[in-house]
Amino acid sequence: MSDPRRQIPRTDALLALPAVAEAGARTGTAPLRSLISAVQQEARDGLIEPAQVEAEVLRRLPTRPGSLTPVINATGIVVHTNIGRAPLSRIARRAIADAAGYVDVEMDLATGARSRRGAGAIGALLAVVPEAGGALVVNNGAAALVLATTALAAGREVIVSRGEMIEIGDGFRLPDLIASTGARLREVGTTNRTHLRDYADAVGPETGCILKVHPSNFRVDGFTSAVGVSELTGLGLPVVMDIGSGLLRSEPALPDEPDAASMLAQGATVVTASGDKLLGGPQAGIILGAAEAVERLRRHPLARALRVDKLTLAGIEATVAALEATPVRQSLRVTEAELRERTVALAEQTGYAVADVVAVSGRVGGGGAPEVPLPGWALALPESIAVTLRTGSPAVLARIESGRSLVDLRCVPPEQDGVVAAAIRAAAHNPDQ
Ligand SMILES: *Cc1c(COP(=O)(O)O)cnc(C)c1O
């Protein structure tokens, strides 16, 4: 008797199957080779019969390139760092796809001469925030802050309130970030209270700039006081305001969240922000400010190391040109009544009761308006269904709270409600449930 392992189909024979070759055109051959070798190994280990190898490879063929799996966000958390922060608008997706090939990012096609990189994105930002004399797009919010403090205060002092010495996540702390640029932090005030005289006492010949940071991921309540940008400008030094969230103009749904236009109107020299939080665009750092200050940042050698690629420029320009079309904006503004209606329909389509539709509070999430509740509704399902939904196709991410899986449609585009319903029906019938 010959060794049955000899009957395991060879790699080149499997790669030559028409369906496999077709999948290869979508995904590249590397993931197919790993799939084939994994399945062959299962046959060698006796987990499947050699005769099953071909069918098993065909069953598990990848449909998408890359390893990142699209997720339907049913958590009700609008800006969720673990699933890529802001989802892009249809318009921004199109712009990024168009920029993927050769593109005139630094060329004037009419003259053939070199043109200013990022002019379109900068123009779009200035059109929305005419209070700014200049704008710049860099790699992320942290890069924007580093560039601003380096260009304005390297080798000198940055004055900052002790109430604003924040950690932005994953162990990264603002003080460390600024110290890494060669500027020295001069802390003033206390955790809960800082007054104008604290800043005034610290100002001296060594001061490079005053920094204000919006506490975007925590709140200090009670006996507190902080100094506003307009008061700080009276000290005669550049004021850098890190708003974090990226609201360009005030947002009615988030009345306490600072926005770039208002901070500039109050006299901030430079405002820094993230592109992929409340702005609703791709990862980027947005810098808006007085023309001269922004030019100084643009000319700084570090700016070259923090510059963004054509895809980011395309995504930011298209996002800013149609802010009303961003999924983030739509998720913030969707009404409670609409959410309730859609959630009741979801319950009916999935065989659950209207009693399982419960009032919940959505969240803005990482990087803006901490603790601001967004009143809404969710379908409450057994806790154990969350993992089945998460590992299904498509992957649906519910929020686990108090022993339940809450399916919140706030961040689900309405046209995908049916997909969510189908995923819940499939998960509820899953024998693992
Ligand atoms: C999020 C945030 C940052 C960091 O921005 P990234 O885009 O994540 O680099 C800095 N400051 C504040 C206030 C923030 O909220």
The ligand as a MOL file (V3000), in Angstrom:
LIG
                    3D

  0  0  0     0  0            999 V3000
M  V30 BEGIN CTAB
M  V30 COUNTS 15 15 0 0 0
M  V30 BEGIN ATOM
M  V30 1 C -5.7910 62.4810 19.1590 0
M  V30 2 C -5.0410 63.6170 19.7160 0
M  V30 3 C -3.6970 63.8120 19.4030 0
M  V30 4 C -2.9420 62.8580 18.5150 0
M  V30 5 O -3.4450 62.8630 17.2080 0
M  V30 6 P -3.1130 61.6260 16.2200 0
M  V30 7 O -3.7790 62.0190 14.9440 0
M  V30 8 O -3.6680 60.4250 16.8660 0
M  V30 9 O -1.6440 61.5900 16.0980 0
M  V30 10 C -3.0540 64.8960 19.9550 0
M  V30 11 N -3.7090 65.7610 20.7540 0
M  V30 12 C -5.0170 65.6180 21.0610 0
M  V30 13 C -5.6750 66.6180 21.9390 0
M  V30 14 C -5.7270 64.5340 20.5600 0
M  V30 15 O -7.0290 64.3840 20.8670 0
M  V30 END ATOM
M  V30 BEGIN BOND
M  V30 1 1 1 2
M  V30 2 1 2 3
M  V30 3 2 2 14
M  V30 4 1 3 4
M  V30 5 2 3 10
M  V30 6 1 4 5
M  V30 7 1 5 6
M  V30 8 2 6 7
M  V30 9 1 6 8
M  V30 10 1 6 9
M  V30 11 1 10 11
M  V30 12 2 11 12
M  V30 13 1 12 13
M  V30 14 1 12 14
M  V30 15 1 14 15
M  V30 END BOND
M  V30 END CTAB
M  END
